[in-house]
Amino acid sequence: MNDYRKYFTSFIRSHYPEEGERLIARTDQYYRIISKDVLFAKTSKNPIDRRLDFSAYFLALIKTLDERGEAFSKIREICLQITTAYVQPKNGIQAFFKRLLPRLITTGIGQVLIKSFHKRVSVNSHPDGFVAHILTDRQEPSAWATDLTSWNAGSVNCSRNITTQSTPRSFARWMKSLPGLPGFN
């Protein structure tokens, strides 16, 4: 089916040895229903959209475990184990690149890579897809916060600056602009 499915099945079997096969079958049933809504993701040019299929399988697993009556903490534990196993480097080359990419970000090559990635994720290639804006300038979070008044529900703004590079004062100024938005009152 999908290359990520093996991570789900192995952890379901390890946590539920007796009823693992039944839970996997039920998860697959939910996945078939949910995946119809994200079929566009397989052909989308946006890499964020392409992750929707993976997310659909997570949602199917959560629905299955919730139906079984599992506690939130148990569902969270299983999902974190699956995610951690999925993102771990599988060989030395992958481990090398995982360590290399954060070092490249501040170089000229890194900036070219960021701009290239920004071009791919800032375009909505499908009406149900996502749009992300990668902020790299220290001044952009302030400008972004003032633009939030015209923010639409289909866009997602991601910024490492807000959490790692902003001073507490500028972050507080950014937070003050949020009360005008629905859900931030």
C-alpha angles and dihedrals in degrees: 000000000000132000092237094053092081090065091054095046095047093052093043089052092047094050096039109029095166101043101023096113092051091050091048091051091049091048089052090051092053090044092055089054096044097041092065088072093054102040090116089064094074092063099033119119090214111092091210090058090051089062091061093086090057089048091050090058090050090052090049090052092048091050090049094050092043090051088052089055099248119164120251091246092056093048090048092049093052093046092050091050091051093047094047092050091047096053097043113111110257096207143007095272092055090047090051093052091045089057094040100054097066089051092051095054094083094047129084091254089052092052090051089051091049092050091048091050090046090055090054098046099038093065120081102222093179131029091238093045133099133258122203130186117208110213117202103157120086089226095054098077090060092048090044092052092054090049091055090087087073093039116137125210093245097064129080122196118204124190134170087190094070094058105029110024108028118097116238089251094055091044089052089050089051091050091051089062092058101071092080091063124088110260095023099080 
